[in-house]
Amino acid sequence: MHPRPWRTVTEEWIRRFGDGAGDYNPLYRDPRHVSGRYLELIASPAFVFSVDFGANASIWGHIPQSDVSTKDLTMLYLGASLEWYRPIYVGDRIRSVETPAGIRRTSTRQIGEACVCTGVTEYWNSRGELVARLTNEMLRFANPGEGVEAATASARPAGGVAPDPLVWERTRRGAEPRYWESVSAGDKLPDLPKGTYTVTELYLFAHAALNTRRSRAVDEGTIDMGAGGRADPEYARRNRAQATTFDYGPQRICWMIQAVTDWMGDHGDLLRIDTRLRRPNLVGDMNTVQGTVKRTYRDGGDLLAEIDLVNVNQEDVVTAGGTATVRLPAEGTVPTPAPLFAEERQPAPGIYG
């Protein structure tokens, strides 16, 4: 597939992504935040989803949209693996390249025969540096015309918990280094409560974290393609095998990333996360991200922690899970500021331009 156009990373774009993802970490929002690590505003690791959602190669790269309608062959986001190699700074020029990677048959209890379509998205800066790589999987299967198994409506608490104040009340590690020696297997990460999933949360993610563009076409069965048709409950049932309005799969991945970055603080590095979505997340469901340190270990000169993550709903059912790998500083070390690139430096020719 063709590379996406170059885009310049701005403070406004980074903050807008945080609004959509519900991540108000000042490291990714406030140029006045002094962490002792970075000398410039950087983007959250999850920001790559805002550069490119990364699903087109796996959705349409194997089964062209012109050949098969979602009314016949629907889709579910199955999961993704992300690896990061360097931060994204304000002023960077970024582009993505999506490549279809593979397709295989599978069978599940809920939906029977299906295809797992895999795509790879690489994110490059204009200095010719690979910033991150995402590998994601989409499940394609014959549309049953009704929602797959999810939390029951009767299990949703009346009134719920508003997600809005939870964003502002979040406590983070911040500029205080979390040293590797202070971390042990079995340590619990602070829970990340996301409250009740609302239509507002869906649209914030769709139009702040992803894009603000209008749809070029309207699918049969709906007049509202906002958030990819997710906001139309009847369309969600008939075309997307969901019981009602539902989330973007990467939204929960962003939550899991936030739980880790809040815990590791400004001096940690999120190197990798592997995720799997297990159940739908519907409007009215309540969500909490929980994490546990699985192990700590050394890899050459790197001091690493491996963290198990789950997103649970109001029935305490796991709707998404993952494992993250974090690099932490050694106790007694003084982390040096990450280098900035001089504005006058000419970008090196990159592999994609």
Residue pairs with C-beta under 8 A, 6 or more apart in sequence:
1 56
1 57
1 61
1 97
1 98
1 99
1 100
3 95
3 96
3 97
3 352
3 353
4 51
4 52
4 95
4 96
4 97
4 98
5 95
6 93
6 94
6 95
6 126
6 353
7 51
7 93
7 94
7 95
8 91
8 92
8 93
8 94
9 43
9 88
9 89
9 90
9 91
9 92
9 93
9 94
10 90
11 31
11 41
11 90
13 50
14 28
14 29
14 41
14 42
14 43
14 44
14 47
14 90
15 28
15 29
16 208
16 209
17 43
17 44
17 46
17 47
17 50
17 208
17 209
18 24
18 25
18 28
18 29
18 44
19 204
19 208
19 209
20 50
20 204
20 205
20 206
20 207
20 208
20 209
20 210
21 44
21 46
21 205
21 208
21 209
21 251
21 254
21 255
21 258
22 163
22 166
22 167
22 194
22 201
22 204
22 254
22 255
22 258
23 44
23 46
23 167
23 254
23 258
23 261
24 167
24 168
24 170
25 44
25 172
25 258
25 261
25 262
26 33
26 174
27 33
27 35
27 38
27 42
27 174
27 261
27 266
28 41
28 42
28 43
28 44
28 47
29 41
30 41
31 40
31 41
31 90
33 175
34 175
35 174
35 175
35 266
35 267
36 175
36 266
36 267
36 335
36 337
37 175
37 266
37 267
37 335
37 337
37 338
38 87
38 266
38 337
38 338
39 337
39 338
39 340
40 89
40 90
40 91
40 340
41 89
41 90
42 87
42 88
42 89
42 90
43 87
43 88
43 89
44 257
44 258
44 261
45 82
45 84
45 132
45 257
45 261
45 270
46 253
46 254
46 257
46 258
47 88
48 54
48 82
48 88
48 96
48 121
48 123
48 131
48 132
48 134
49 209
49 210
49 250
49 253
49 254
50 209
50 210
51 94
51 95
51 96
51 123
52 96
52 98
52 121
52 123
53 210
53 250
54 80
54 96
54 98
54 119
54 121
54 134
54 136
54 250
55 77
55 119
55 136
55 138
56 98
56 119
57 98
57 99
57 100
57 101
57 119
57 120
57 121
58 100
58 101
58 117
58 118
58 119
58 136
58 137
58 138
59 65
59 75
59 117
59 119
59 138
61 98
61 99
61 100
61 117
61 119
62 100
62 103
62 115
62 117
63 73
63 115
63 117
63 140
69 219
69 220
70 143
70 219
70 239
70 240
71 143
71 219
71 220
71 221
71 238
71 239
72 142
72 143
73 140
73 141
73 142
73 143
74 140
74 141
74 142
74 143
74 239
74 240
74 241
75 138
75 139
75 140
75 141
75 240
76 138
76 139
76 141
76 148
76 240
76 241
76 249
76 277
76 280
77 136
77 138
77 139
77 248
77 249
77 250
77 277
78 116
78 136
78 137
78 138
78 139
78 249
78 276
78 277
79 136
79 137
79 249
79 274
79 275
79 276
79 277
79 322
80 134
80 135
80 136
80 137
80 249
80 250
80 253
80 275
81 134
81 135
81 136
81 272
81 273
81 274
81 275
82 132
82 133
82 134
82 135
82 253
82 272
82 273
83 132
83 133
83 271
83 272
84 131
84 132
84 269
84 270
84 271
84 272
85 129
85 130
85 131
85 132
85 133
86 125
86 129
86 131
87 338
88 94
88 125
88 131
89 340
89 341
91 343
92 125
92 126
93 125
93 126
93 347
94 123
94 124
94 125
94 126
94 131
95 123
95 124
95 126
95 352
95 353
96 121
96 122
96 123
96 124
97 121
97 122
97 124
97 352
98 119
98 120
98 121
99 119
99 120
99 121
99 122
100 117
100 118
100 119
101 118
101 119
101 120
101 135
102 117
102 118
103 115
103 116
103 117
103 118
104 115
104 116
105 113
105 114
105 115
105 116
106 113
106 114
106 115
106 116
106 139
107 113
107 114
108 114
108 139
110 148
110 149
111 139
111 141
111 142
111 144
111 148
111 241
112 141
112 142
113 141
113 142
114 139
114 140
114 141
115 139
115 140
115 141
116 137
116 138
116 139
116 140
117 137
117 138
117 139
117 140
118 135
118 136
118 137
119 135
119 136
119 138
120 133
120 134
120 135
121 133
121 134
121 135
121 136
122 130
122 132
122 133
122 134
123 130
123 131
123 132
123 133
123 134
124 130
124 131
124 350
124 351
124 352
125 131
125 347
125 350
126 347
126 350
127 341
127 345
127 347
127 348
127 350
128 347
128 348
128 349
128 350
128 351
129 350
141 241
143 238
143 239
143 241
144 241
145 237
145 238
145 241
146 237
146 241
146 243
147 236
147 237
147 241
147 242
147 243
147 244
147 280
148 241
148 242
148 243
148 280
149 279
149 280
150 242
150 243
150 279
150 280
150 282
150 285
151 279
151 282
151 285
151 313
151 314
151 315
151 317
152 315
153 243
153 284
155 314
155 315
156 196
156 284
156 285
156 286
156 314
157 286
157 314
160 195
160 196
160 284
160 286
161 193
161 195
161 196
161 286
162 195
162 196
163 194
163 195
163 196
163 197
163 198
163 201
164 195
166 193
166 194
166 195
170 192
170 262
171 190
171 262
172 262
172 265
173 262
173 263
173 264
173 265
173 266
174 265
174 266
175 265
175 266
175 267
176 265
177 265
177 266
177 267
177 329
177 335
178 263
178 264
178 265
178 267
178 268
178 328
178 329
179 328
179 329
179 330
179 331
179 332
180 296
180 303
180 304
180 305
180 328
180 329
180 330
180 331
181 330
181 331
182 331
183 293
183 296
183 305
183 328
184 293
184 296
185 293
185 294
185 295
185 296
186 292
186 293
187 292
187 293
188 290
188 291
188 292
188 293
189 259
189 260
189 263
189 290
189 291
189 292
189 293
189 307
190 259
190 262
190 263
191 288
191 289
191 290
192 255
192 258
192 259
192 262
192 288
192 289
192 290
193 287
193 288
194 201
194 255
194 286
194 287
194 288
194 289
195 286
195 287
196 284
196 285
196 286
197 247
197 281
197 282
197 283
197 284
197 285
197 286
197 287
198 283
199 231
199 245
199 283
201 247
201 251
202 227
202 230
202 231
202 245
202 247
202 248
202 283
203 226
203 227
203 231
205 247
205 248
205 251
205 254
206 226
206 227
206 228
206 230
206 248
207 226
207 227
209 251
209 254
210 248
215 225
215 226
217 225
218 225
219 225
219 229
219 235
219 239
221 234
221 235
221 238
221 239
222 229
222 232
222 234
222 235
222 239
224 231
224 232
224 235
227 248
228 248
229 235
229 236
229 239
229 240
230 236
230 240
230 242
230 245
230 246
230 247
230 248
231 245
232 245
233 244
233 245
236 242
236 243
236 244
236 245
236 246
237 243
237 244
240 246
242 280
242 282
243 280
243 282
244 282
244 283
244 284
245 282
245 283
246 280
246 281
246 282
246 283
247 280
247 281
247 282
249 277
249 320
251 281
252 275
252 277
252 281
252 287
252 311
252 319
252 320
253 273
253 275
253 320
253 322
255 287
255 289
255 311
256 273
256 275
256 289
256 291
256 309
256 311
256 320
256 322
256 324
257 270
257 273
257 324
258 289
259 289
259 290
259 291
259 309
260 270
260 273
260 291
260 307
260 309
260 324
260 326
261 268
261 270
263 291
263 307
264 270
264 305
264 326
264 328
267 328
267 329
267 335
268 326
268 327
268 328
268 329
269 326
269 327
270 324
270 325
270 326
271 304
271 325
271 326
271 327
272 324
272 325
273 309
273 322
273 323
273 324
273 325
274 322
274 323
274 324
275 309
275 320
275 321
275 322
276 320
276 321
276 322
277 319
277 320
278 318
278 319
278 320
278 321
279 313
279 317
279 318
279 319
279 320
280 319
281 287
281 311
281 313
281 319
281 320
285 313
285 314
285 319
286 313
286 314
287 311
287 312
287 313
287 319
288 311
288 312
289 309
289 310
289 311
290 309
290 310
290 311
290 312
291 307
291 308
291 309
291 310
291 324
292 307
292 308
293 305
293 306
293 307
293 308
294 306
294 307
294 308
294 323
295 305
295 306
296 303
296 304
296 305
296 306
297 304
297 306
298 304
302 327
303 327
303 328
303 329
303 330
304 325
304 326
304 327
304 328
305 325
305 326
305 328
306 323
306 324
306 325
306 326
307 323
307 324
307 325
307 326
308 321
308 322
308 323
309 321
309 322
309 323
309 324
310 318
310 320
310 321
310 322
311 318
311 319
311 320
311 321
312 318
312 319
313 319
329 335
